[in-house]
């Protein structure tokens, strides 16, 4: 009887290439050669448009670790709209994780801390309800002023927060994949 053959090809930069390092558990009839096409894991990134010059930097940091080709970007008017879209994206089954970025500042009109809490609670609920990691890059500074100095500080901070969200998405994905593998000791 011939030994079963499975060829795995991975799509990178629009091109498919064979990857002998990938291992696949073949289910079903393996008596005939098979080819499995694998596409990279996808991530969703939601950005609030308030303070976009700062918030968009989180996407820059995220894409330093996860290639832009693997990230679908969605804009919303403000932070308050992020949890609903995060839940909708998470439940599509297309994404390994959803990240959501916003800067909620004290505008003097409303209690910004209530908005920030509602956003973080909503993002957590979206992740728990969907079973897909929903990561918050939502910051609520105690003292933010529309000065060049503060803008520069928060732009740099959002780049780092984007990197942290990407690291978290990758780490959670790796951990969850290891949990799904059958134990050799069993």
C-alpha positions as a printed NumPy array, in Angstrom:
array([[  0.   ,   0.   ,   0.   ],
       [  1.434,   3.436,  -0.931],
       [  2.269,   5.886,   1.837],
       [ -0.276,   8.759,   2.032],
       [  0.919,  12.139,   0.807],
       [ -0.394,  15.499,   1.943],
       [  1.018,  18.68 ,   0.443],
       [  0.46 ,  21.855,   2.419],
       [  0.7  ,  25.202,   0.712],
       [  0.555,  28.508,   2.54 ],
       [ -0.443,  31.845,   1.033],
       [  2.049,  34.641,   1.662],
       [  2.145,  37.991,  -0.085],
       [ -0.468,  36.815,  -2.566],
       [  1.539,  33.735,  -3.528],
       [  1.071,  30.106,  -2.488],
       [  4.179,  28.204,  -1.494],
       [  4.783,  24.694,  -0.204],
       [  5.852,  24.507,   3.394],
       [  7.414,  21.184,   4.447],
       [  7.623,  22.419,   8.052],
       [  3.841,  22.469,   8.473],
       [  2.285,  19.38 ,   9.964],
       [ -1.279,  18.334,   9.245],
       [ -3.519,  15.724,  10.758],
       [ -5.305,  14.218,   7.765],
       [ -8.864,  13.076,   8.283],
       [-10.795,  10.817,   5.949],
       [ -9.391,   8.833,   3.042],
       [ -5.609,   9.269,   2.928],
       [ -4.954,   6.595,   0.317],
       [ -4.776,   9.278,  -2.404],
       [ -2.456,  12.301,  -2.478],
       [ -4.129,  15.452,  -1.168],
       [ -3.387,  19.137,  -1.267],
       [ -4.493,  21.481,   1.497],
       [ -4.406,  25.226,   0.946],
       [ -3.776,  27.223,   4.098],
       [ -4.379,  30.939,   4.352],
       [ -2.822,  33.085,   7.074],
       [ -4.749,  33.735,  10.251],
       [ -6.834,  36.91 ,  10.041],
       [ -7.283,  39.612,  12.647],
       [ -9.786,  42.46 ,  12.905],
       [ -8.717,  45.893,  14.119],
       [-11.339,  48.51 ,  15.052],
       [-10.342,  52.189,  15.317],
       [-12.412,  54.972,  16.845],
       [-12.268,  58.136,  14.74 ],
       [-12.109,  60.544,  17.692],
       [ -8.462,  61.59 ,  18.013],
       [ -7.626,  59.515,  14.91 ],
       [ -4.183,  61.126,  14.654],
       [ -3.346,  59.355,  17.927],
       [ -5.546,  56.237,  17.796],
       [ -4.336,  55.228,  14.312],
       [ -0.835,  54.776,  15.746],
       [ -2.096,  51.66 ,  17.577],
       [ -2.722,  50.06 ,  14.189],
       [  0.843,  50.946,  13.188],
       [  2.185,  49.112,  16.241],
       [ -0.15 ,  46.145,  15.689],
       [  1.037,  45.788,  12.101],
       [  4.683,  45.823,  13.138],
       [  4.075,  42.284,  14.455],
       [  1.131,  41.072,  12.373],
       [  1.41 ,  41.773,   8.629],
       [ -1.083,  44.287,   7.219],
       [ -2.24 ,  41.63 ,   4.719],
       [ -3.646,  39.657,   7.661],
       [ -5.475,  42.581,   9.288],
       [ -8.932,  43.84 ,   8.318],
       [ -9.406,  47.41 ,   9.552],
       [-12.757,  48.907,  10.565],
       [-13.49 ,  52.509,  11.535],
       [-16.217,  53.581,  13.951],
       [-17.227,  57.112,  14.992],
       [-16.144,  56.781,  18.617],
       [-15.263,  54.363,  21.382],
       [-18.862,  53.704,  22.358],
       [-19.533,  52.007,  19.003],
       [-16.655,  49.537,  19.294],
       [-18.185,  46.752,  21.442],
       [-21.117,  46.061,  19.116],
       [-18.887,  45.873,  16.039],
       [-16.343,  43.78 ,  17.969],
       [-19.058,  41.275,  18.822],
       [-20.307,  41.198,  15.23 ],
       [-16.791,  40.643,  13.857],
       [-15.931,  38.016,  16.462],
       [-19.046,  35.974,  15.686],
       [-18.279,  35.797,  11.94 ],
       [-15.705,  33.061,  12.549],
       [-13.223,  34.869,  10.27 ],
       [-10.909,  36.244,  12.937],
       [ -8.514,  34.744,  15.463],
       [ -8.813,  37.937,  17.515],
       [-10.346,  41.391,  17.398],
       [ -8.491,  44.469,  18.677],
       [-10.244,  47.761,  19.375],
       [ -8.475,  51.095,  19.838],
       [ -9.796,  54.386,  21.204],
       [ -8.749,  57.384,  23.236],
       [-11.496,  58.489,  25.645],
       [-10.717,  61.886,  27.123],
       [-12.46 ,  64.22 ,  29.519],
       [-14.2  ,  66.701,  27.279],
       [-15.803,  68.464,  30.217],
       [-19.327,  67.689,  29.015],
       [-19.879,  64.153,  30.28 ],
       [-18.226,  61.745,  32.657],
       [-15.698,  60.15 ,  30.315],
       [-14.872,  57.477,  32.882],
       [-18.424,  56.075,  32.511],
       [-17.972,  55.865,  28.748],
       [-14.572,  54.207,  29.146],
       [-15.966,  51.647,  31.603],
       [-18.913,  50.856,  29.323],
       [-16.529,  50.348,  26.387],
       [-14.171,  48.027,  28.26 ],
       [-17.088,  46.079,  29.75 ],
       [-18.674,  45.774,  26.297],
       [-15.442,  44.569,  24.698],
       [-14.979,  41.969,  27.44 ],
       [-18.586,  40.823,  26.988],
       [-18.05 ,  40.522,  23.204],
       [-15.061,  38.248,  23.782],
       [-16.722,  36.126,  26.421],
       [-19.956,  35.74 ,  24.446],
       [-18.227,  34.92 ,  21.151],
       [-15.327,  32.828,  22.433],
       [-12.974,  34.958,  20.317],
       [-10.358,  37.127,  22.051],
       [-11.366,  40.802,  21.965],
       [ -8.463,  43.004,  22.984],
       [ -8.784,  46.545,  24.271],
       [ -6.387,  49.281,  23.255],
       [ -8.759,  51.823,  24.809],
       [ -7.02 ,  54.391,  26.957],
       [ -8.535,  56.963,  29.287],
       [ -5.864,  59.354,  30.517],
       [ -6.451,  61.283,  33.75 ],
       [ -5.007,  64.439,  32.266],
       [ -4.98 ,  64.975,  28.514],
       [ -4.496,  68.34 ,  26.869],
       [ -4.601,  69.148,  23.163],
       [ -0.962,  70.236,  23.138],
       [  1.768,  69.077,  20.784],
       [  3.615,  67.632,  23.788],
       [  0.683,  65.464,  24.937],
       [ -0.167,  64.41 ,  21.386],
       [  3.419,  63.23 ,  20.829],
       [  3.415,  61.28 ,  24.104],
       [  0.121,  59.551,  23.329],
       [  1.026,  58.795,  19.693],
       [  4.135,  56.941,  20.89 ],
       [  2.147,  55.249,  23.662],
       [ -0.481,  54.017,  21.199],
       [  2.204,  52.467,  18.977],
       [  3.407,  50.458,  21.965],
       [ -0.155,  49.549,  22.973],
       [ -0.748,  48.292,  19.413],
       [  2.334,  46.083,  19.693],
       [  1.094,  44.771,  23.038],
       [ -2.296,  43.915,  21.509],
       [ -0.579,  42.056,  18.654],
       [  1.594,  40.116,  21.113],
       [ -1.499,  39.245,  23.141],
       [ -3.402,  38.113,  20.031],
       [ -0.517,  35.875,  18.955],
       [  0.071,  34.484,  22.442],
       [ -3.609,  33.731,  23.056],
       [ -3.829,  32.043,  19.653],
       [ -0.79 ,  29.902,  20.365],
       [ -2.044,  28.931,  23.821],
       [ -5.522,  28.067,  22.557],
       [ -4.026,  25.99 ,  19.725],
       [ -1.932,  24.035,  22.218],
       [ -5.051,  23.368,  24.297],
       [ -6.817,  21.985,  21.24 ],
       [ -4.059,  19.475,  20.467],
       [ -4.698,  15.951,  21.715],
       [ -2.498,  15.083,  24.637],
       [  0.158,  12.453,  23.927],
       [ -0.109,  11.214,  27.52 ],
       [ -3.808,  10.37 ,  27.165]])
